[in-house]
């Protein structure tokens, strides 16, 4: 069977090297360890019990993000320098965990979480840069699997001995950095690039997805203001069970979709994430007056999917639109993830009484309205892709599907994905409907050579069959 007609359900092809599979495994283990290092401080039985300290950690992480945004565009650095900074950040997280575990006063705990929060921000951005350097099929699969594994592990870890949790808090950042270091060595690609944001980049961005993500952030922000989940809520048994179930469920649905999808496999994720957040809003507006504790826990668990939504969307957008990785990923975190976390922590610090799970009439009304608005926007976003695809199918750049029109589209695709001249020629033949044998005859090369070029072409475009190539060309 020709390569272009094979169907794959995994984020890598069957003949792909063990190194690329190892990169995916290291990605999952590294993100899981990073998440566990923060979980032991914020949500485990040995974690925080003071909202003020929690706010200090959140604000210091935000400060770290803002510094990265400012410095990234003004300082020239190389990949080796980034690895050194990341190693120091992992070490700082270890020191912060030790200080947190053994500090006997509030000042020591404030200092510990400030150091831990700052350094965790740097390590998170390093992982973000790496995931944004991988093809979307690999990065999205790896990120979602990592969140699902972390969720599953956190359930039994909640009952682990105190000594195990203490060791985990100290060792997890080092394991995370080691996984990142080895993954970078196996990856072999260019992580630190010289891309800059241009006005044209903003015009071409998928604004429907960005608007949906922004509305989900506003929804999370409003609900955290009206129904702020304090540390006790995050450490409660229902929350510890609900959040992992949601993460595992999302990954299972995505894995099923990848098995049967005929188009871009991550496109289904954006409406799915939105529906999860909507379900939390509907649940709260419906059950807040009768079952306030469950409603608050479920709402908090669904809103916390925002981080996964933002990370996967960032990985796809930054990779496909060749945006500067460090700047763009950090900016996405600052805009879409940090506001609900920082503001809710600030409100709980200033107004501790807000942690009361009794629902207010305003909160019920706002969550209901937010759910309705998100449903409408999600339907629009889900339909926008189909409309754009339909219009692109009807309207060619040449006006009539001519050879020149298709050629211009293939050339645009070649520039975008750095295709070689021979890969461009093969892509043009396949776009015209040629089989591999006809392509070999048209280009005066052997069939094996065509197969080799088509495999490299598909790998660069992150596709697996001819129909996906045609869809990319139509949208280029």
C-alpha positions in Angstrom: 0.0 0.0 0.0 1.4 3.4 -0.9 2.7 5.5 2.0 0.3 8.3 1.3 -2.7 6.0 1.9 -1.7 4.5 5.2 -3.7 5.4 8.4 -2.0 6.1 11.6 -3.5 6.4 15.1 -0.2 7.2 16.9 1.7 10.5 16.9 4.6 8.8 15.1 4.9 6.6 12.1 5.6 2.9 12.4 9.0 3.2 10.9 10.1 6.1 12.9 13.3 5.9 15.0 13.4 4.9 18.6 14.9 8.3 19.4 11.7 10.1 18.4 9.6 7.7 20.5 12.0 8.3 23.4 11.5 12.0 23.0 7.7 11.5 23.5 8.2 9.4 26.6 10.7 11.9 28.1 8.2 14.7 27.3 5.4 12.9 29.2 7.6 11.9 32.2 9.2 15.4 32.4 5.8 17.3 32.4 4.4 14.8 35.0 7.4 15.4 37.3 7.1 19.1 36.9 3.4 19.0 37.7 4.1 16.7 40.7 6.7 19.1 42.1 4.1 21.9 42.2 1.3 19.6 43.4 3.2 18.6 46.5 3.5 22.2 47.5 0.0 23.4 46.6 -2.4 20.4 46.8 -0.8 17.4 48.6 -1.4 16.6 52.3 1.9 18.3 53.1 1.1 21.4 51.0 0.1 24.9 51.7 -2.4 25.8 54.3 -2.1 29.6 54.0 -3.8 31.6 51.2 -1.4 34.5 51.6 1.6 32.3 50.9 -0.2 30.9 47.9 -0.6 34.4 46.5 3.1 35.1 46.9 3.9 32.0 44.8 1.4 33.0 42.1 2.6 36.5 41.9 6.3 35.5 41.7 5.6 33.1 38.9 3.9 35.9 37.0 6.9 38.2 37.6 9.1 35.4 36.2 6.9 35.3 33.1 7.0 39.0 32.6 10.8 39.1 32.9 11.1 36.4 30.3 8.9 38.4 27.9 10.9 41.5 28.4 14.3 39.9 28.2 13.7 37.4 25.4 13.4 40.1 22.7 16.3 42.2 24.1 19.0 39.6 24.9 20.7 37.4 22.5 21.1 33.9 23.9 21.8 30.4 22.7 20.3 27.0 23.5 23.2 26.1 25.8 22.5 29.2 27.9 18.8 28.3 28.1 19.7 24.8 29.4 22.0 26.3 32.1 19.2 28.7 33.2 16.7 25.8 33.3 19.1 23.7 35.3 19.5 26.5 37.8 15.7 26.9 37.9 15.3 23.2 38.7 17.9 23.5 41.5 16.1 26.6 42.8 12.8 24.6 42.9 14.6 21.9 45.0 16.0 24.4 47.4 12.6 26.1 47.7 10.9 22.8 48.4 13.5 22.0 51.2 13.0 25.5 52.7 9.2 25.0 52.5 9.3 21.6 54.2 11.7 22.6 57.1 10.9 26.3 57.6 9.4 26.9 61.1 7.9 30.3 60.5 5.9 32.3 58.0 8.8 34.3 56.7 10.6 31.1 55.8 7.5 29.7 54.0 7.0 33.0 52.1 10.7 32.9 51.0 10.4 29.3 50.0 7.3 29.6 47.8 8.6 32.8 46.3 11.8 31.0 45.2 9.8 27.9 44.1 7.2 30.0 42.1 9.9 32.0 40.3 11.9 29.0 39.3 8.9 26.9 38.4 7.9 29.6 35.9 11.3 29.3 34.2 11.1 25.5 34.0 7.5 25.7 32.7 8.6 28.1 29.9 11.5 25.7 29.0 9.1 22.8 28.6 6.7 25.1 26.6 9.5 26.1 24.2 10.3 22.4 23.7 6.7 21.4 23.0 6.2 24.3 20.6 9.2 22.9 18.6 7.6 19.6 18.0 5.0 18.9 15.4 1.5 19.4 16.7 0.5 15.7 16.5 3.4 14.8 18.8 3.2 17.8 21.2 -0.5 17.7 21.7 -0.5 14.0 22.2 2.4 14.2 24.7 0.9 17.2 26.7 -2.5 15.6 27.0 -1.0 12.2 28.0 1.2 13.9 30.6 -1.8 15.7 32.2 -3.8 12.4 32.2 -0.9 10.4 33.7 -0.4 13.2 36.3 -4.1 13.1 37.2 -4.1 9.4 37.6 -0.9 9.4 39.7 -2.2 12.2 42.0 -5.0 10.0 43.3 -2.9 7.3 45.0 -0.2 9.9 45.8 -2.8 11.7 48.0 -2.6 8.8 50.4 1.2 8.3 50.2 3.3 8.5 53.3 4.6 11.9 54.3 8.2 10.9 53.7 7.4 9.9 50.1 5.8 13.3 49.4 8.7 15.1 50.9 11.2 13.3 48.7 9.0 13.8 45.7 8.8 17.6 46.3 12.6 17.8 46.3 13.5 15.3 43.6 10.7 15.8 41.0 12.2 19.1 39.6 15.6 17.4 39.0 13.9 14.5 37.2 11.9 17.0 35.1 15.0 18.9 34.1 16.9 15.6 33.3 14.1 14.5 31.0 14.2 17.9 29.3 18.0 17.7 28.9 17.9 14.2 27.4 15.0 15.0 25.2 16.8 18.1 23.8 19.8 15.9 23.0 17.7 13.4 21.1 15.6 16.1 19.4 18.6 17.6 17.7 16.6 20.5 16.3 17.0 24.2 16.7 15.2 25.3 19.9 16.3 28.9 20.1 15.4 30.8 16.9 15.6 34.3 15.6 11.9 34.7 14.6 10.3 38.0 15.3 6.7 39.0 15.4 5.6 40.8 12.3 2.3 42.6 11.6 1.4 40.0 9.0 1.6 37.3 11.7 -1.2 38.8 13.6 -3.4 38.9 10.5 -2.9 35.2 9.8 -3.4 33.9 13.3 -6.4 31.6 14.0 -8.4 34.3 15.8 -11.5 32.2 16.2 -9.5 29.8 18.4 -7.8 32.7 20.3 -11.2 34.4 20.9 -12.6 31.1 22.3 -9.6 30.7 24.6 -9.9 34.3 25.7 -13.6 33.8 26.5 -12.8 30.6 28.5 -10.2 32.7 30.4 -12.8 35.4 31.2 -15.3 32.7 32.3 -12.7 31.2 34.6 -11.8 34.7 35.9 -15.4 35.6 36.7 -16.1 32.3 38.4 -13.0 32.5 40.5 -13.9 36.0 41.6 -17.5 35.0 42.4 -16.7 31.4 43.6 -13.0 31.4 44.6 -11.7 27.9 45.4 -9.5 28.1 48.4 -6.6 25.7 49.3 -8.9 23.5 51.4 -11.2 23.0 48.3 -8.2 22.0 46.1 -7.1 19.6 48.8 -10.5 18.0 49.2 -11.2 14.4 48.2 -13.9 15.3 45.7 -11.6 17.7 43.9 -8.7 15.2 43.9 -11.0 12.6 42.2 -12.9 14.9 39.8 -9.9 16.7 38.3 -8.0 13.5 37.3 -11.1 11.9 35.9 -11.7 14.9 33.7 -8.0 14.8 32.5 -8.1 11.1 31.8 -11.5 11.4 30.1 -10.3 14.2 27.8 -7.2 12.2 26.8 -9.3 9.0 26.1 -11.7 11.0 23.9 -8.8 12.5 22.0 -7.2 9.1 21.6 -10.4 7.7 20.1 -10.7 10.7 17.8 -7.1 10.3 16.5 -8.0 6.7 15.6 -10.8 7.7 13.3 -10.1 11.4 12.3 -9.6 12.2 8.7 -8.4 15.7 9.2 -6.3 17.6 11.7 -6.7 15.6 14.8 -6.3 18.4 17.3 -9.1 20.6 15.8 -11.7 18.7 17.8 -9.9 19.7 21.1 -10.9 23.3 21.2 -14.7 22.7 21.2 -14.1 19.8 23.6 -12.2 22.0 26.1 -14.9 24.7 25.8 -17.6 22.1 26.5 -15.9 20.9 29.6 -15.7 24.5 31.0 -19.3 25.0 30.0 -20.3 21.9 31.9 -18.8 23.3 35.0 -20.8 26.5 34.6 -24.0 24.7 34.0 -23.5 22.4 36.9 -22.8 25.3 39.3 -25.8 27.4 38.1 -28.0 24.4 38.5 -26.8 22.8 41.7 -25.3 25.7 43.7 -28.3 26.3 45.8 -29.0 22.6 46.6 -25.5 21.1 46.6 -23.1 24.0 47.0 -20.0 21.9 47.9 -20.2 19.6 44.9 -21.1 22.4 42.6 -18.1 24.4 43.7 -15.7 21.4 43.4 -17.0 20.5 40.0 -16.8 24.1 38.8 -13.2 24.4 40.1 -12.1 21.2 38.5 -13.5 22.1 35.1 -12.0 25.6 35.2 -8.6 24.2 35.9 -8.7 22.6 32.4 -7.8 26.1 31.1 -4.1 25.4 31.6 -4.2 22.3 29.3 -6.3 24.2 26.8 -3.8 27.0 26.7 -0.7 24.8 26.5 -2.0 22.6 23.6 -3.4 25.6 21.7 0.0 27.4 22.1 1.9 24.4 20.9 -0.2 24.2 17.7 -0.3 28.0 17.0 3.4 28.7 17.6 4.6 25.7 15.6 2.3 26.2 12.6 2.7 30.0 12.4 6.5 30.0 13.1 6.2 32.4 16.0 9.0 33.2 18.5 8.7 30.3 21.0 9.7 31.8 24.3 8.0 35.1 23.8 4.8 33.7 22.4 4.3 30.8 24.8 5.0 33.0 27.8 2.7 35.7 26.6 -0.1 33.1 26.2 0.4 32.0 29.8 0.3 35.6 31.0 -2.9 36.4 29.1 -4.9 33.2 29.4 -3.7 31.3 32.5 -2.4 33.7 35.1 -5.2 36.2 35.5 -7.7 33.8 37.1 -5.0 32.2 39.4 -3.5 35.5 40.6 -6.7 37.4 41.0 -8.5 34.6 42.9 -5.5 34.2 45.2 -5.5 37.9 45.9 -9.2 38.0 46.6 -8.9 35.1 49.1 -6.0 36.8 50.8 -7.9 40.1 51.2 -11.3 38.6 51.8 -11.0 35.1 53.4 -14.7 34.9 53.9 -15.1 34.4 50.1 -14.0 30.8 50.6 -17.5 30.1 51.9 -19.2 27.6 49.5 -22.6 29.1 50.0 -23.8 30.3 46.6 -24.7 33.9 45.9 -27.5 34.8 43.5 -25.1 36.8 41.5 -22.7 33.9 41.1 -25.6 31.6 39.9 -26.8 34.2 37.3 -23.3 35.0 36.0 -22.3 31.3 35.6 -25.6 30.7 33.7 -25.0 33.7 31.4 -21.4 32.7 30.8 -22.4 29.2 29.9 -24.9 30.5 27.4 -22.4 32.8 25.8 -19.7 30.1 25.6 -22.1 27.7 24.0 -22.9 30.2 21.2 -19.2 31.1 20.6 -18.3 27.4 20.6 -20.9 26.6 17.9 -19.6 29.6 15.9 -16.0 28.4 16.2 -16.8 24.8 15.4 -18.7 25.9 12.3 -16.2 28.5 11.2 -13.6 25.8 10.3 -16.1 24.0 8.1 -17.2 27.2 6.4 -13.6 28.4 5.7 -12.7 24.9 4.3 -15.8 24.9 2.1 -15.0 28.4 0.7 -11.4 27.5 0.1 -12.6 24.4 -1.8 -14.8 26.6 -4.0 -12.3 29.4 -4.5 -8.9 28.7 -5.8 -6.1 31.3 -6.0 -6.1 30.8 -9.8 -9.9 31.2 -9.9 -10.5 27.9 -11.7 -8.2 25.3 -10.0 -5.6 26.0 -12.7 -2.1 24.6 -12.7 -0.7 28.1 -11.9 -3.1 28.5 -8.9 -2.1 25.1 -7.4 1.6 25.8 -8.1 1.4 29.1 -6.2 -0.2 27.3 -3.3 2.4 24.6 -3.2 5.2 27.2 -3.4 3.6 29.0 -0.4 3.5 25.7 1.5 7.1 25.0 0.6 8.3 28.3 2.0 6.3 27.8 5.2 7.6 24.4 5.9 11.1 24.7 4.3 10.6 22.0 1.7 13.3 21.1 -0.8 12.8 21.6 -4.5 12.3 17.9 -5.1 9.8 17.7 -2.2 8.0 20.7 -3.8 7.9 18.8 -7.1 6.5 15.7 -5.5 3.9 17.7 -3.6 2.8 19.4 -6.8 2.3 16.1 -8.6 0.4 14.6 -5.7 -1.8 17.7 -5.5 -2.7 17.2 -9.1 -3.9 13.7 -8.3 -0.9 11.7 -9.5 -0.2 8.3 -8.0 3.3 7.6 -6.8 4.1 5.7 -10.0 2.8 8.6 -12.1 4.8 11.0 -10.1 8.0 9.0 -10.7 7.3 9.0 -14.4 6.6 12.7 -14.5 9.7 13.6 -12.6 11.9 11.0 -14.3 13.0 9.4 -11.0 12.5 5.9 -9.5 9.5 4.9 -7.6 11.6 4.3 -4.5 13.0 7.8 -4.7 9.4 9.2 -4.9 8.5 7.2 -1.8 11.5 8.5 0.0 10.7 12.1 -0.9 7.0 11.7 0.0 7.9 10.3 3.4 10.1 13.3 4.1 7.4 15.6 2.8 4.7 14.1 5.0 7.0 14.2 8.0 7.7 17.9 7.5 4.0 18.7 7.1 3.0 16.4 9.9 0.5 14.5 7.8 0.0 10.9 6.8 -1.9 10.7 3.5 -2.5 12.5 0.2 -5.9 13.9 1.2 -4.3 15.8 4.1 -1.8 17.2 1.7 -4.5 18.5 -0.5 -6.3 20.1 2.4 -3.1 21.8 3.5 -2.5 23.1 -0.1 -6.1 24.4 -0.3 -5.6 26.3 2.9 -2.1 27.7 2.2 
